[in-house]
Amino acid sequence: MNPIALSSRRSFLQTSALAALGLPALAPLLHAAKKGATKVGLVTYQWGKDWDLPTLIKNCEAAGLLGVEPRTTHAHAIEIPLSKNQRAEVKKRFDDSPVTCVGLGSDERFDNPDPAILKKAVAQTKNFLDLSRDIGASGVKVKPNSFHKGVDKEKTLEQIGRTFREVAQYGADIGQQVRMEVHGQCAAPAIMAQIVRIADHPNAKICWNCNPQDMEGDGFDHNLKLLRSAFGATCHIHELDGTYKPYPYEKLFKNFTQTAYDGWCLFETSTKPEDRVKAMTRNRQIFDQMIRS
């Protein structure tokens, strides 16, 4: 099935499934399926880490979080060793549901000064990009990530940027986006902007992570502007219901609305609610309200 047909089929499945539920609270999700609208989903960081794949899809559908970035090493077991047939089965499970597998959340990092470790990270990233393609997802998340004692910071940034370029080119060749999470000791937007400049590749994208560093220096508006043009299809957000640290989400979502950002805001959650599906639903409802205001 070609990508356009698959996209149309998925939109039909999403719209039909949501309409069948008959829940007024899910109406904004039908709007979110439109071109130019920001969508909302889940990163399986904590709330989904112990769910197998059928449970993950079922719970995301129940909560109205219709996109998911599965983390590797978690219970859903979407991993590089999967055979061709197993990959096809993962793809079919998503294709037959209203939930989109947005991409894979790898833990590959490009900062290590040991050439053997860096070589392995590059190889694994390419393997994850192949896996993402095979299961019908659109990209892979990677990390920058840290500075090392005795290694010049500029040298580390050059290494991260060049490596980012290499995997971005590989991803472009197979139709997969590479998304570098704003993370670790490289989380300052100015540092990430430098990495993007070094990479200098249209497929080297940023996964904004809603970090405390976003408000430092010249402030949130300035820092967002530094990286906004490099945003890929994913942005990690955190709990919106007051159970996590405050963040200027109103400004972020206003920017997304004004610029017609049609990527995914994915909940990367770390609190421990008694009922995770209920918490997912509550946070999705708050997102719907905020993105429309």
C-alpha positions in Angstrom: 0.0 0.0 0.0 1.4 3.4 -1.0 2.0 6.0 1.8 -0.9 8.3 0.6 -3.4 5.4 0.6 -2.1 4.2 4.0 -2.5 7.7 5.4 -6.1 8.0 4.1 -6.9 4.5 5.5 -5.5 5.4 8.9 -7.4 8.7 9.0 -10.6 6.8 8.2 -9.9 4.2 10.9 -9.2 7.0 13.5 -12.3 9.0 12.6 -14.6 6.0 12.5 -13.3 4.6 15.8 -13.7 7.8 17.6 -17.1 8.6 16.2 -18.2 5.1 17.2 -17.3 5.9 20.8 -19.9 8.7 20.8 -18.1 10.7 23.5 -18.3 14.5 23.2 -14.9 14.8 25.0 -13.3 13.1 22.0 -14.6 15.6 19.4 -11.4 17.7 19.4 -9.5 14.6 18.3 -11.5 14.5 15.1 -10.4 18.1 14.5 -6.8 17.1 15.3 -6.8 14.7 12.4 -7.1 17.6 10.0 -4.1 18.9 8.1 -2.1 21.5 10.1 -3.5 20.5 13.5 -1.2 19.4 16.3 -1.9 15.8 17.5 -1.4 14.2 20.9 -0.1 10.9 22.0 2.1 9.0 24.5 5.8 8.2 25.1 6.0 4.9 26.9 8.5 6.3 29.3 6.7 5.3 32.5 3.0 5.0 32.1 3.3 2.4 29.3 6.6 0.7 30.0 5.0 -2.5 31.4 2.3 -2.9 28.8 2.6 -5.5 26.0 1.8 -4.2 22.5 -2.0 -5.1 22.5 -2.5 -3.6 25.9 -0.6 -0.4 24.9 -2.7 0.1 21.8 -5.9 -0.7 23.7 -5.1 1.8 26.5 -4.0 4.6 24.1 -7.2 4.1 22.2 -9.3 4.2 25.3 -7.6 7.4 26.5 -7.8 9.1 23.1 -4.1 9.3 22.7 -3.9 8.2 19.1 -0.1 8.3 18.6 2.6 6.5 20.5 6.4 6.5 20.6 7.4 3.1 22.1 10.6 3.2 24.1 13.0 0.3 23.3 13.7 -2.2 26.1 10.1 -2.0 27.4 7.4 -4.6 27.6 5.9 -4.0 24.2 9.2 -5.6 22.8 9.6 -3.6 19.6 13.2 -4.4 19.2 15.9 -4.8 16.5 16.0 -8.7 16.7 12.4 -9.0 15.5 12.1 -11.1 12.3 10.5 -9.9 9.1 7.3 -11.7 10.0 7.3 -10.2 13.5 7.8 -6.8 12.2 4.9 -7.2 9.8 2.7 -8.3 12.7 3.6 -5.2 14.7 2.8 -3.1 11.6 -0.5 -4.9 11.2 -1.5 -4.3 14.8 -1.1 -0.5 14.4 -2.7 -0.5 10.9 -5.7 -2.3 12.3 -6.2 0.3 15.1 -6.7 4.0 15.3 -3.3 4.4 17.0 -0.3 5.6 15.0 3.2 4.4 15.8 4.8 7.8 15.5 8.4 6.4 15.8 10.7 4.5 18.1 12.3 6.0 21.2 15.9 4.7 21.2 18.5 5.5 23.8 21.4 5.8 21.3 23.8 8.7 22.1 26.5 10.3 20.0 28.7 11.9 22.7 31.1 9.1 23.7 34.7 9.7 22.9 35.4 6.0 22.5 35.4 5.3 18.7 34.1 1.8 19.2 31.2 2.9 21.4 30.3 5.7 18.9 30.5 3.2 16.0 28.1 0.9 17.8 25.6 3.7 18.5 25.6 4.7 14.8 25.1 1.1 13.7 22.3 0.6 16.2 20.6 3.9 15.2 20.6 2.7 11.6 19.1 -0.6 12.7 16.4 1.2 14.6 15.6 3.3 11.5 15.3 0.1 9.5 12.9 -1.3 12.2 10.9 1.9 12.2 10.4 1.7 8.5 9.4 -2.0 8.6 6.7 -1.4 11.2 5.2 1.6 9.4 6.5 4.3 11.7 8.2 7.5 10.5 11.4 8.0 12.5 13.7 7.3 15.5 14.5 9.4 18.5 18.2 9.7 19.6 20.1 11.7 22.2 23.1 14.1 22.0 24.0 13.7 25.2 26.8 14.6 27.6 30.3 16.2 28.0 33.2 14.1 29.1 36.0 14.8 31.5 39.2 15.7 29.6 37.4 16.2 26.2 37.0 19.7 24.8 33.3 20.6 24.7 33.6 21.9 21.1 35.1 18.7 20.0 32.2 16.8 21.5 29.7 19.0 19.8 31.4 18.6 16.5 31.3 14.8 17.0 27.6 14.8 17.9 26.7 17.1 14.9 28.7 15.0 12.4 27.2 11.8 13.7 23.7 13.3 13.6 24.3 14.2 9.9 25.4 10.7 9.1 22.3 9.0 10.5 20.1 11.7 9.2 21.3 11.0 5.7 20.8 7.2 6.2 17.2 8.0 7.5 16.5 10.2 4.5 17.5 7.4 2.1 14.9 5.1 3.6 12.2 7.6 4.3 12.7 7.9 8.1 13.2 11.1 10.2 15.9 11.3 12.8 14.8 13.2 15.9 17.4 14.3 18.4 15.8 14.9 21.8 16.8 18.1 23.6 18.4 16.2 26.4 21.1 15.7 29.0 24.0 18.2 29.3 23.2 19.4 25.8 19.6 20.4 26.8 20.3 24.2 26.6 18.6 25.3 23.3 21.7 27.3 22.3 23.8 24.1 22.5 21.2 22.1 20.5 21.1 24.9 17.9 24.9 24.6 17.5 24.5 20.8 17.0 21.8 21.4 14.3 24.1 23.9 12.5 27.0 21.4 12.5 24.8 18.6 11.3 23.5 20.8 8.5 21.1 18.3 7.1 17.3 18.7 6.4 16.5 15.4 8.0 18.4 16.2 11.2 15.4 17.2 13.3 14.8 18.2 16.9 12.4 16.6 19.5 11.6 19.5 21.8 11.5 18.1 25.4 9.9 20.9 27.5 12.9 21.2 29.8 13.6 23.8 32.6 16.5 25.1 30.4 13.9 26.4 27.9 13.2 29.3 30.3 16.9 30.2 31.0 19.2 32.7 29.3 17.2 35.1 27.1 13.9 33.4 27.9 11.4 31.0 26.5 10.4 32.9 23.4 14.0 33.4 22.3 14.9 29.8 23.0 11.9 28.4 21.2 12.8 30.5 18.2 16.3 29.1 18.1 15.1 25.6 17.3 11.5 25.9 16.1 12.4 25.6 12.4 14.2 22.4 13.2 11.3 20.6 14.9 10.5 17.2 13.6 7.3 15.3 13.9 7.5 14.9 17.7 7.6 17.1 20.8 7.7 15.6 24.3 5.4 17.3 26.8 4.7 16.4 30.5 1.7 16.1 32.7 -0.7 19.1 32.3 -2.9 18.4 35.3 -0.7 20.1 37.9 1.1 16.9 39.0 4.4 17.9 37.4 6.6 20.9 37.2 5.1 24.1 35.7 5.9 25.0 32.1 4.7 27.7 29.7 2.6 25.3 27.6 0.2 28.1 26.7 3.0 29.8 24.8 4.2 26.6 23.2 0.7 25.6 22.1 -0.1 29.1 20.8 3.0 28.9 18.6 2.0 25.5 17.3 -1.5 26.8 16.4 -0.1 29.9 14.8 2.4 28.0 12.7 0.1 25.1 11.9 2.5 22.5 13.5 1.0 19.2 12.5 3.4 17.0 14.5 2.7 15.0 17.7 2.8 16.3 21.3 3.6 13.1 23.2 3.2 12.8 26.9 6.4 11.7 28.5 5.1 11.1 32.0 6.9 10.2 35.3 4.2 10.5 38.0 2.6 7.4 39.4 -1.2 7.7 39.3 -3.3 4.8 40.5 -5.2 4.6 37.2 -2.9 5.4 34.3 -5.6 5.3 31.6 -7.7 7.7 33.6 -4.7 10.0 34.0 -4.0 9.7 30.3 -7.6 10.6 29.5 -7.5 13.6 31.9 -4.3 15.0 30.5 -5.5 14.5 26.9 -8.7 16.5 27.7 -6.6 19.3 29.2 -4.4 19.3 26.1 -7.5 19.5 23.9 -8.7 22.6 25.8 -5.3 24.3 25.8 -4.6 23.7 22.1 -7.9 25.3 21.2 -7.6 28.3 23.5 
